[in-house]
Structure formats: C-alpha cells, structure tokens
Amino acid sequence: MISLGSAVLRVPLQTVESTSVGSPVLNISIFGAFVAITLVIVLRASRNNKTAADYYAAGRSFTGGQNGTAIAGDYLSAASFLGIVGAIAINGYDGFLYSIGFLVAWLVALLLVAELLRNTGKFTMADVLSFRLRQRPVRIAAAITTLAVCFFYLLAQMAGAGGLVSLLLGIDDRLGQSLVITVVGVLMIMYVLIGGMKGTTWVQIIKACLLIAGAFIMTIWVLARHGFNLSTLLGAAIETSGNPAITGPGLQYGVSALTRLDFLSLALALVLGTAALPHVLMRFYTVPTAKEARRSVVWAIWLIGAFYLFTLVLGYGASALIGAERIQAAPGGVNSAAPLLAYELGGSILLGLISAVAFATILAVVAGLTITAAASFAHDIYASVIRKGRVDADGEVKVARRTVIVIGLLSIAGGIGAQGQNVAFLVALAFAVAASANLPTILYSLFWKRFNTQGAVWSMYGGLGSAILLIALSPVVSGGEKSMIPGADFSVFPLSNPGIVSIPLAFLLGWLGTVLSRTVEDPMKQAEMEVRSLTGVGAEKATDH
C-alpha cells in the first residue's frame, strides 16, 4: 500500500516485473563501506562524551556553519529525497508543494524561534517552556509531545528505509522488509549509544554534503539528457505520463473545495511545524552562542533551498525517464522514484552511490530523532521530575542510553507496521503534531507575559490530542479502499491533515487556559526570561553548568 499525500494506492506485488534494481552485491558493499566509515567517526567522537552537555549538546562545540549543515542533514530526511521526488513524479506540481512548505517554514524558525530558544534553554524544548512556569506539569507535557512527534517522524524514516533497501536487494515480501527495518534500527541504536550528539552531528554533516552533492550531480545529468532545457524536460514528463495536468496545479489538491482545504491544512502544518520540531530545536544548543544559532539557520536555509530546487528537476526527470507505472510497481513504491532514476542515468554504480546516500540520510535522521527523544525523557522526566534535580550527569546519561534502546525497539516495531506508506505524507503528519502541540506554547512562553502553567498544559495536551484524534478519524486511516485500514469505516473528519483545526485550537486553548486561571506566575522569572531571550545576558552561564 502506497500513500500519495491524501491518496493511497494498493499495488499487488505480483505486478512487479523486476524485484531488484542494479547489483545487490554492489549495493550491499557500498552500504557496508558507509556504515564502517561512519562508525569509525562516531567512535572517535565518543571519546569526549564525559558530561551531559557533551552527550546531549556535543559540548556546544560546533560553529554556525557546521551546525547549519547538520541541521540540513537532520531536515533533509527520507521524506525529502525519496518521498518528495516520488510525489513530484506522480503528482507533478502538487508534489512540489511539499518542498515549498518545508523551505518557507525555515523563515518562521529564523525570525521567531532560533536565537530566543538558544538564549533561554539548556538541552531541550522543555527547558524553555518551564523557565518561568511550574516545572513538573510543563516538563511532563513537553516530554510527551516531544516523544509523540519523534515517534511519527521515526515511522516515516523506518518506512523509507524498508522501501529503499527492499528495492536494492530485490526483497518484495513483508518478512524481508521487516528484517531490513530491524537492521536499520540496530545500527541507529549503536550510533546514538556510542557517539551521542557529537557523533550523530558529524554523521549528519557528512550525509548532508553527500546528499546535496548527489542530488546536484543527478540534476545536471537529467538536464543534460534534455538539452539543459526545462521546457523539454516538462514536455517529456507530459509525454511519458500522458497527462498534461502534471505540469500544472490541481492534480492532487485542486479536484474540489475539500482538497483545496486539505492543501491549506497541509501548508499550515509544514510552515508552522518546522519551528517546533524537537530534534531541530535541540540542534540550537550545540553551538556556543545565540549568534551562531542564528548563523546555523541561515546556512540551513541556503543548503535546504538549493536541495529542494534539485528535487523539482529530479521529480520531473523520474516522471519523464521512468514513468509512474514503473515507479508504483517497484518494491519501494512511490519512494523508489529517486533510486530508479539514478539507475536509469548511471547504472548500478550511480544507483549504489545514491542509494547509500539515501540510506545514510535515514540512519542520520533516526539517530538525531532518537537522541532527542532520549534526552527529553532522561533530562525532563527522570532528572527534573522524578529525581527533582538530585542526580549527577553520569546518572542522567545512563538513563538516556537505556532510553535509546527502548525507543529503538519501539521504532523498529512501528516501522514494520508503517511499511508501504509514503514517507513525505507521514512526515507531514509529524509536522502537524509538532505545530499543534509545541509551537503555540513556545510562542506564548517567549512573547506573552501573562501566559501561565495552565495555559501551557491546556495548549500542549489539547494540540497533541486533537491532532492525533483527527488523524485517527480521517479518511487516511479508514473509510474506503484507499485508506490504511480498508475494511473499517470510522472516518468522520474529512481532511487528511488536521493542522487547519488542531493548530488554531491549540492557540485558543493556551489563551483560554491562561485567562481562566487565577494563577499569576513569578514576575521576576518572566522579566529574566524576557531579558535573556532578547539579549542573551546570563544565557551562557545558565547553559554551561
């Protein structure tokens, strides 16, 4: 079953003409070489993991350029390389809307969140939210929302890993794909246990450089095959697909007023969700100053922007040179468009190299998500709530390492269950949960003096609960043959993405909870937070201990 945004196609495996692409031996060799090299890097980086700051925030030792490249590596996930290229190949212009939403979202992060967050926090998003509010309820709520977002995102990456490696190794049964996902999960656990944030960051930097370089080479190659003429490329895509609508808007989201509303909901989730993704927010703590945090975002915007321009060419290139039918019939479904294009352009060697980069993409992103989730539990729940600060750094890091194993096992199980889903769509759901559960509370905490604990708790739980409930009651999950559960029908919410309802609701609940509460938070703490967030005064002293 392959999900394309709001649509889901069921492709019988019997229709697959070729179960593998390229040479499985060559593909495994390139994968093995990459894993070996990155494990050596992770081992070297782990030598300096002595404190909680080293494990969670890489000792705040990265420059803005390095961290910006790592952010790009964190952000350019399997959804970007596999899902978006496939979405453009199948739905044309409407598939590119994912790229636009993902990129524009960085302006929100740059202007509203990055510098203020770095000035105010220590390791996690909950540090900011609990700065002037009551620790226990806010940290618990923030940890729960963080874990929820990370879990949705991990599902997407694991599903992408299963589809990619299945294509390369010729595996077209669920048992084989499940084994692949298990191997990815075990490697991820090793990376995070050994290297912490520093090792994970270096893997992401290497991966970002390889991914952007690989996408650039393929883009030039596709354009060269069409005389470096974009119009010729689009004409070839129309000819192969037999559908002139592939180059214009509306193929997926312009069918009716309902699909247009669904697109608006998706856009809100993408644009507002980025500024609230826990694994991206945590990256701002790996730099020494707020200025470097700001530079990180500028670097990330340039790198991510260039990459998304490449996806436009690659998506239409896959449509022109491969065709929708071959893409959908491949073991990885719509997520196979980029690897199939690489094979068409450069044979087994280019396919192996590009696929190794995509595999690295998945490994690095799941490692970043895992360390974020582990830090949230160990730092926010165990150290701050359960032990109430009475735990040393070694004890906290030990709990974080154990949490990594638990999260890794859960993500393996979830990834096996999410096989066949379009990873771009799964990530869009993660963005909707982040935008609903986290962003309203972050903005209220930073900019509204009257905001209090009740407002924060109402906003986070209300945003998280409404987003998940609406997803569960949407046509994506049940209600028809194209749903995730074809035999059931409990769909009462007509949209595939809940953002247009859950995000305003979370803002409303944050305001309502605050005005209905008689609690007045400490004005001195509020004033300190305002000064620190805007000027950085006192931030370095607070975050180094």
N, C-alpha and C positions, 0 to 999 in steps of 0.2 A: 504494500500500500504506500503510495507516494503522495505527499501533500504539497500542493502548489498554492501557497497563500491560503485562500479560503476554500479552494477546491481540493479534492482528494481523488486520485486515480488509482484503480486497482489493476495491477499488471500481472497476469499469470506468469509464473516463472517458465512455463513450458514454451512461451513465445520467444524466449531469449535464444538468439541464433548462435552467439558465441559467448561462452561463460567467462572468458578471460580476455584481457587485452594486453598485448605485449608479452614479455617473458617473465613468468612468475619468479624464476630463479634470480634474474637480474633485479627485479623489483625488491625481492627479499634482501638481496645483497646490499642495495642502496639503503634500504631501511635500517639494516643492521649496522652499516657504517655510520649513519647519522646517530643512531642510538648510542653507539660506542663512543663517538666523539663528544656528544653532549653529556654523557655520564662522566667522562673524564673532567669536563669543565665543571660539572656540578660537584664532583669530589674535591676539586681544587678550591672551589668557592666555599665549601663547607668547613674548611679549616678555621675560618674566623668566626664561626657561629658560636659565640660564647654567652651572649646575653639575649634577652627577649627582643631588644631593639635590633640585634643582628639577625635573629630568626624571622621576625615579622617585617622589619623595615630595611633590611640589608645594611644596617648600621648607618642609615641616611648618608650613604657614600656616593651615590650616583649624581652625575651632572644633569642639567636640564635636557641636553641633547640625548644623553644615554637613556634617561627615563622616558623622554618623548618617544624614542624608538621602541622602548619596551612597551609603552602604552599602545603604540601602533601594533606591536606584536600581540598584545593582550586583546586588542579590539578587532584586529583582522583575523577573525576566527574561521572555523569551518563554514559558518554561515556566509561569510564574505566571499571566500574563494570558491566553495562548492555550491552553496545554496543560491547565491545571487547570480552567478554565471548561469546556473541552470534555470533560474526564474526568468532571466532575460532571454535565454534561448527558447523557452516555451511561450512566455507571455510578452516578450518584447519590451516596449516602453514601460508598461506597468511593472515589470520585474525590476527595472532600473530605479523605480521609486523607492525601493529598499535602500539603494546606495545613497540617494539624495537625503533620505531621512536620517540615515546613520551619520552622514557627514555634517549636515546642518546642526545636528544635536551637539556637536562639539562647541559651537558658539555659546550655547547655554552653559556648558561646563566651564568655559573660559571666563565668561563675564560674571557668572553668579556664584560659582562653587569653588574652583581650584585653589585660589590664593586664600580665601577666607577659611576654607576647610583646613589647609595646611597650618595656618596660624593658630587654629583653635584646638586641633586634635592631637592625638598621640600615636595610636596604631589603627583604630577602627572608626567607622562612622558613628558608633555609639558614644565614643569619647566626646564628639561634638554635641550630640543630642542631649547627653546627660550633664553637660558642663554647668548649666545653671538650673537644671531640673533635678527631680529626685532620682537618684541613681538606680535603685532596684527595678522599679517598673519600666523605666525607659530603656535600660540596658537589656532587660529580658525581651521587650518588644522589638528592639532594634536587632538583637541577635536572631530572633525568629524570622523577621523579614529578610535579613541577610541570608540565612540558610535557605529560605524559600527561593529567593532569586538565584542563588548559586545552584540549587538543585535543578531548576528549569533550564538554566544555561548548560549545566553538565549533561542533561539529557540530549540537548542539541549536539554537543561535541561528540558524545559517545555514538549517537546515531550516525553522524557524519563519518566517524572512524570505521564503523561497521560497513557502511556502504562503499567507502573508498577502498579499503583493503579487500573486500569481497570482490570488487571489480578486478583488482590487480592480481588476485590469486585464483580467480575463477571459482569462488565459493558462492553458490546460489541457494544454499539451504540455511534455515534459521540456526541450526546447531553450529555450523561452521562460523557464521557471522557472530554468534554469541561467544564463541571461543576467541575471535578477534577482539571483541569488545573487552573481554576479560584480560587479554594480554595488554591492551592499552591501559586499562585501569591499574594493573600491577606496575607497569612502567611509571605511570603517574605517581603512584604511592612512593615508589623508590626515589623519584626526583625530589619530591617535597620532603620526605623524611630525611634525606641526606643533605640537600642543598639549601633548604629554607628559601626565603625570599631572594637572597643574593644569587643562588644557583638558578632559581627559576627566572630571575630577571635576565641573566646572561643568555640563557636558552631562548628567551623571548626576543632579545636583541638580535641574536644570530638568525632566528627564524624570520623576523621582520625583514631583515636585509635580504635573505634568500627568497622570501615570498614576493617582495616588491620587484626584485631583480628578475625572478622567473616570470612574473606576470608581464613585466616590461618586454622581455625577450619574445614571449608569445604574442604580445600585442603588435610588435613590429613585424613579426612573421606573418600574422593574419593580414595586416595592412599590405605587406609586400605581395601576398597572394592575390590581392585585389587592386594592385597598382597604386597603393597608398591613397586610394580614393574611397572616402567613407560612403559616398553615394553608391558606388559599385558594390561595396560590401552589403549595404542595406538592400540593394536590388537582388543580390544573390540570396540573402536571407528570405526575401519575399518569394523568390522563385522556388527555393527548396521547400519552404513551408506551404506554399500555395495559398498563403493568407496575407493579403496586402495590409491588413489591420495590425500586423506585428510591429510595424514601424510607427504606429500612432497610439495615442492614449485610449483606454477604454476596453482593451481586450479582456482584462480581468476585473477591473473596478468600475467600468463605465456601462455595464449592462443595464443597471436600473438605479433608482434613487437609493435603494438599500445598499448596493455595492459601493456607491459613492460615499455613503455614510460610513461604511466599513473602512474605506480607504482613509477617511478623515480620522477615524478612531486609530487606525494603524499609525498614521503620521504623528498624532499626538503621543502615542506610546514611544515611537522611535526618537522623536526630538526631545522629549522630556525624560525619557528613561536613562539616557546616557549619563546625565548629571547625577544619577542616583544608583548607578551600578556599583555594588560594594567592591568588586575586585578592581575596578578602575579608580574608585575613590581611594583605596588603600595605597595605590601607587604614588599618590601625592606625598605620602610620608616617607618615601625612600630617598628624597632629596633633602639637602641641609637647610634650605631656606624657602620662604614663600616666593621669592623672585624666581628661583629655579623651578618651583612648581608651575609658575606661570609660563616659563620658557618651555617646560615639558609639553604643555597643551599646544603651544604654537608649533612646536616640532611635530607633534602628533597630527595636527590639522593638515600640514603640508604633506606628510607621508601618506596619511589616510586618503586625502583628496586625490593625490596622484593615482593611488591604487584603484579607487572607485572609477576613475576615468578609464583605467585599463579594463575593468570588468565590463564596461559598455561594449568595447570592441570585442572582448573575448566571448561575451554572451551572444552577440550577433554573429560572431565568427563560428561558434558552435552551431547556431541555427543554420548558417549557410553551408558549412562543410560537413556537418554530421546529420542534422535533421532531428526533428522532435521525436519521431517514431523510434529511431535507434537509441536516443538518449533515454526515453522512457522504458525501453525494453531491456536496458543494461541492468546487471545485478544491483548496482547502486542507485538505479532510477534517475530522477532529475539531478541528484547530486553528482552524477557521473559525467556531466557535460564538460567540465574543465579537463579531467584526465583523458576523456575520449578525444578532445580537441588536441591535446598535447601529442597523443599517439598519431593522429591524422597529420600533424605538422612535422614531427621529428622522429616518428617511430618509437621503438622500445626504449631507447636511451633517454630521449626527452621525456617520455611518459614516466620512466622510473625516477628521473630527477624531479620533475614537477610533483609527482605523487609523494615522493619523500618529503618535499617541502610542505605539501598539504598535511601529511602525517605529522610533521614537526609542528605545524600550526595547531593541530588538535592536541598534541601532547603538551605543548607550552601553555595553551589556554586552560586546559583542565587542571594543570598544575597550579596556575595562578588562582583559579576558582577554588581549588581545594585548600590552599594555604589561607585564603581569605575566610572561608567557612571555618577552618580550624582555629584561626586567630579569633574570630568572633565568639566561638564557644569558649575557648580557653581564657581569653582576656576579659570578655564581657560577662559570661555566665559563671565560669569557675572562679577566676581570680577576684572579680569585682562583686559578684552577688553571693556565691556560695561561701567563699573564704573571706569576703569583705575586705580585700586588700592584704590579708595576712598570709601571703605566700611569696616566696622568692622567685626570681626569674627562672631558675632551673626547674622548679616545680611546675611553673606555668607552661614552659616549653615542653616538658614531658607530657603534660595533658594535651597540648596541641598536637604532638606527634601521634598520640593514641587516637585523637580525633580524626587525624588524617586517614588512618587505616579504616575507621568506621565509615567515613564519608566516601572513601574509595570503593568500599564494598557496596554501599548503597547506590553509588553512581553506576557501578557495573550492572547491578540488577535493573536500575531504571533505564540504562542504555539498551539493554537487551529487550526491555518492554517497548522502547520507542523506535525500534528498527523500522525503516521504511518511511519515516516522516521527513518531510523537507526541513532541513536544519535552519534555513532562513526563517521559516514560519515559527518554529519552536523558539528561536531567539527573540522573535517579535513578542511572543507571549512573556518571555522573561523580562523584556523591556517594559511591558505593560504592568507587570507586578512591581518592578522597581519604581516606575513613575508614580504608581498609586500608593505604594506602602512607604516609600522613603522620601521622595522629593518634597512633598508638602511639609513634612516635619523639618527637613533640613532648612528650607527657605524660611519657615516660620521661626525656627530657632535662631537663625542668623539675622533676621530683619524685623521681627515683631517683638517689641519689648514686653508686651503683656502676655505673651504666649506662656502656657504653664504645662505642668505634667499631665493633667487630664486631657488637654487638647492634643498633646503628643501621642498619648496612648490611644485615644479615640481615632486619631488620624491614621496611625500605623496599622492597628488591627482592623479598622474599617476599610482602609485601602487594600490591605492584603486579602481580607475575607471576601470583599466584593469582587476583586479581580479574579480570584480562584473560583468563586461560585459562578460568576458569569461565564468563565471559560468552560466550566463543567456543564453548564446549561446551554451552551452554544451549539450551533449545527456542526462544528468541527468534531465534537465528541459523539453526538448521537443525532438521530432524526432522519437518516437516509442512507442510501447505498454508498455515498462518498464520505461518510463520517468515519471516525476512528473506531466506533462500535456500531457496525452496520445493523445489527439485529435489534438494537434498543432505540427508544424514542422518548427522551425526556428533555428535548430541546425546547425551551421557552424564550430564550434570548436570541434575537435574530442575527446578531453580528458575530463575526468570527474573532474580533479583537475587542476586549472590554474597555479599552482606555478612555473612550469618549464618555463613559458613565463613571467608571471607578476613580479616575483622576480627579474630576470636579467633586465627586462625593468625598474623597479623602481631604481635599482642601476645606470643604464645608464642615466635615466632622471635626477637623482641627480647630476651626473658628468656633464652632458650636460648643465643643468641649471646654474651650477656654472661657468663653463668655458665661457659660452656665456654672462654672466652678468659682467658689469663693476664695480659693487658694491664691495667695499672692507670693510669687517666688522671690527669692532674695534679690533686692535691687542692686546690691553691691556686686553680686556674681554676674548679673545681667550687664552692668556697666563694664566690668572687667572683660567680659566676653566681647562686647562691642568694640572696646579699645584694642583688644588683642587681634580680633578678626580683621579690623581695618588697618592697623598699623604694624602688627607683628610684635609689638612690645611685650616681652615676657614669654613669647611663644617658645623660643629656643630653650630657655631654662626649664620650662614645663615638659618639653618633649624629650629631653635627653636623659632624665633620670629613669 
